[in-house]
Amino acid sequence: MPATRRRSTARKSAKAATPVLKESITTVKKSTVTTPKRVNNVTPSEIKKVTETPTETPTPKTRRFATTRPEQPKITLEEYISDFKVRMQINNYEVMEFMADVVKFYNNAKPVVIKSVDYVKDSYDRAFNQEEDKKQDQDS
């Protein structure tokens, strides 16, 4: 016999019993439900054994740089000094370019910010200081 689904009878609150009229009772024809047949039947002859292949242990990562200090420096003291001077010139050039960009930004943003602040002040005065204006007009 096929399994049928039953409705849960648990309720939070009990419903009031309503009278049932004989005219409203109808008969329901029982229908039979057929279960579908299994499509994927696995036969024992199709099962294959799985064997584990040995995995190699991962090798630790090698460092890309030397962990110890070289015995002799590769460049002389004069080369260090000239390299430092060149790097400082490059740094000074880039800082000056950055400062020029900041000045341009300030000059372009200043009028917009001033206009926005003035608009906010005027809007605030119109919205919240109307009573003071009325009092001044009445006193005059």
C-alpha positions as CSV (number, residue, x, y, z in Angstrom):
1,M,0.0,0.0,0.0
2,P,1.5,3.4,-0.9
3,A,2.4,5.8,1.8
4,T,0.0,8.8,2.1
5,R,0.9,12.1,3.5
6,R,-1.0,13.2,6.5
7,R,-1.8,16.7,7.6
8,S,-0.5,17.8,11.0
9,T,-3.2,18.3,13.6
10,A,-1.1,20.4,16.0
11,R,-2.5,23.9,16.3
12,K,-1.7,26.9,18.4
13,S,-5.3,27.6,19.2
14,A,-8.4,25.5,18.9
15,K,-11.0,26.5,16.3
16,A,-14.6,26.7,17.2
17,A,-16.7,23.9,15.9
18,T,-18.9,24.9,12.9
19,P,-22.1,23.0,12.2
20,V,-21.9,20.9,9.0
21,L,-24.9,20.9,6.6
22,K,-25.7,17.7,4.9
23,E,-26.0,19.5,1.6
24,S,-22.4,20.7,1.7
25,I,-20.9,17.2,2.1
26,T,-19.5,15.8,-1.1
27,T,-17.9,12.5,-1.8
28,V,-14.3,12.4,-3.0
29,K,-13.2,9.7,-5.3
30,K,-10.1,7.9,-4.1
31,S,-7.3,7.9,-6.5
32,T,-4.3,5.6,-6.5
33,V,-0.8,6.9,-6.6
34,T,1.9,4.9,-8.4
35,T,5.5,5.3,-7.5
36,P,8.0,5.7,-10.3
37,K,10.4,2.9,-11.0
38,R,14.0,3.4,-10.3
39,V,16.0,4.4,-13.3
40,N,19.6,4.0,-12.0
41,N,19.9,0.5,-10.8
42,V,23.6,-0.2,-10.0
43,T,24.5,-3.8,-10.3
44,P,27.4,-5.3,-8.3
45,S,29.4,-6.0,-11.4
46,E,29.7,-2.3,-12.1
47,I,31.4,-1.4,-8.8
48,K,35.1,-0.7,-9.2
49,K,37.7,-0.8,-6.5
50,V,39.4,2.5,-5.8
51,T,43.1,2.5,-5.0
52,E,44.9,5.3,-3.3
53,T,48.0,6.7,-5.1
54,P,50.8,7.8,-2.8
55,T,51.2,11.6,-2.7
56,E,54.5,13.3,-2.5
57,T,55.1,15.5,0.5
58,P,55.2,19.2,-0.6
59,T,58.7,20.7,-0.6
60,P,59.2,23.8,1.5
61,K,59.3,27.1,-0.4
62,T,62.7,28.4,-1.1
63,R,63.6,32.0,-0.3
64,R,64.2,34.3,-3.2
65,F,66.8,36.3,-1.3
66,A,69.9,35.6,0.7
67,T,69.4,35.0,4.4
68,T,72.9,36.0,5.2
69,R,74.9,39.1,4.5
70,P,77.4,38.8,1.6
71,E,81.1,38.9,2.6
72,Q,81.9,42.0,0.6
73,P,79.6,44.8,-0.6
74,K,79.1,44.9,-4.4
75,I,79.4,48.7,-4.7
76,T,81.7,51.2,-3.2
77,L,80.9,54.0,-0.8
78,E,81.0,56.6,-3.6
79,E,78.5,54.6,-5.6
80,Y,76.2,54.4,-2.5
81,I,76.4,58.2,-2.1
82,S,75.7,58.9,-5.8
83,D,72.8,56.4,-5.8
84,F,71.3,58.1,-2.7
85,K,71.6,61.5,-4.3
86,V,69.9,60.3,-7.5
87,R,67.1,58.7,-5.4
88,M,66.6,61.9,-3.4
89,Q,66.4,64.0,-6.6
90,I,63.7,61.6,-7.9
91,N,61.8,61.8,-4.6
92,N,62.0,65.6,-4.5
93,Y,60.7,65.8,-8.1
94,E,57.7,63.6,-7.3
95,V,56.9,65.5,-4.1
96,M,56.9,68.8,-6.0
97,E,54.6,67.4,-8.6
98,F,52.3,66.1,-5.9
99,M,52.3,69.5,-4.2
100,A,51.4,71.2,-7.6
101,D,48.5,68.7,-8.0
102,V,47.3,69.5,-4.4
103,V,47.4,73.3,-5.1
104,K,45.3,72.8,-8.3
105,F,42.8,70.7,-6.4
106,Y,42.5,73.3,-3.7
107,N,42.0,76.1,-6.1
108,N,39.3,74.2,-8.0
109,A,37.5,73.0,-4.9
110,K,37.5,76.2,-2.9
111,P,34.7,78.0,-4.8
112,V,32.5,74.9,-4.8
113,V,32.9,74.4,-1.1
114,I,32.2,78.1,-0.3
115,K,29.1,78.0,-2.5
116,S,27.9,74.8,-0.8
117,V,28.4,76.2,2.7
118,D,26.6,79.4,1.9
119,Y,23.7,77.4,0.4
120,V,23.4,75.3,3.6
121,K,23.5,78.4,5.8
122,D,20.8,80.1,3.8
123,S,18.6,77.0,3.7
124,Y,18.9,76.6,7.5
125,D,18.0,80.3,8.1
126,R,15.0,80.0,5.8
127,A,13.8,76.8,7.5
128,F,14.4,77.5,11.2
129,N,14.7,81.3,11.7
130,Q,11.3,82.3,10.2
131,E,9.8,83.0,13.7
132,E,12.5,85.5,14.5
133,D,11.9,87.4,11.3
134,K,8.1,87.5,12.0
135,K,8.8,88.8,15.5
136,Q,11.1,91.5,14.1
137,D,8.5,92.6,11.5
138,Q,5.7,92.8,14.2
139,D,7.9,94.9,16.6
140,S,8.6,97.4,13.8
